[in-house]
């Protein structure tokens, strides 16, 4: 009997804490929106954050996109060749990248590359009491620290995902056409015939926007609630990666089931 | 890092994003290539449209001359009403044939227009009278099986 009560207590505690986490995350989002006007007035802060989250992520995004595209081209070719339709490789690479891999892999890399940096930075600011110092000077940390990072993430993520898709398709082109020797014209014309701008490309962009929102907000929240110790910051950074990755994959399923019926 | 350099890098980043979007829209997607600009709409009745879908190609002699607008079922006459948007540059006689064909063995279906010999051309809102339904593979196979079964019976008699 005691065991059952213990179990129920633990279940209730974990449900309550995750719900209250979601609640304060939502509260943080609305606070960010309210203070956004201040950060738009000083757009330089946002531009600096776009440099850190977007421009500095370009290298890892471009390199991994090229390799993902090459692998897609190679694996797709082996399978499609069995059915004598290796020209469809262009469609396969483009649809896989634009619909799924572009937004999802970019979001996972983004969480690892930019999300952790945000969490660690804000966590350390809290540990060294920089956030309290700002509040003492009547500067809102939300307006000065959180909102610029939030908008930088929202702006960078769709751009990164679009670049990922483009570079990935070029990688697939490199392997399929230049290395294996699939017909150049068939590669592009089949792709153009089967990839729709509104249904595939725009929906992929919407996905990446949602992922950017989720990843950035989770990273900011984890940084703000991190216990002000070395261990606490390291735990928060780990949590950022785990929660962001899981929510990206979960959201991807939900969005896909809505978009591509 | 000084402010100007920062702005330049972010500018490059955003430009790269716009280029990538433009590239996806024009080179990968079909935003520009397949959209017919000015069209006029005619309609046609089909008993069976098979797998024809809205926005499927309308071809004449294999050249894309339009797009399928909408496909609805008429509950009173029990047939499908297909609205066809044809490019303004192309005129077709009133006795044009509209056939539903399949691109390749398993490809998508499209509407093929074969011009007749009439002097009067189709106008917006007109009806294409001569239509041919999509070929349903199961029907074809069952017809074939039925025929070959009939052949066997004939042989038994002999």
Interface residues (C-beta under 8 A of the other chain):
Chain A: X44 X47 X48 X50 X51 X54 X55 X58 X94 X98 X156 X158 X159 X160 X162 X163 X165 X166 X169 X188 X191 X192 X193 X195 X196 X197 X200 X201 X205
Chain B: X1 X3 X6 X7 X9 X10 X12 X13 X14 X16 X17 X19 X20 X21 X23 X24 X25 X27 X28 X29 X30 X31 X33 X34
